[in-house]
């Protein structure tokens, strides 16, 4: 099974999720360090759609500029949040994992088991 993780090596949850993937049998793993290779809009929209989440659901508030940019207000559209996320990948919570079985925001890291 192919698995892709959008990974931040400085994040403990992301490192723990990566370890689960590396230890799983039969996984062809692709690791994308999204701070070096930012999300593009189409891929991010597909990940959100496949995970049944909105941009607001994966918006990282803690440790990001989300509040300063006004992205946490109730009236902010997903289009505005998506545009901001594509400009600054730190606004996307992590890690996101995609497999043949689906997409999950793996917080906590054990959520990855739902799609393995």
Buried (B, 14 or more C-beta within 10 A) or exposed (E): EEBBBBBBEEBEBBBBBBEBBEEBEEBEBEBBBBBEEBBEEEBBBEBBEEBEBBBBEBBBEEEBBBEEBEBEEEEBEBEBBBEBBBEBBBBBBBBBBBBEEEBBBBBEBEBBEEBB
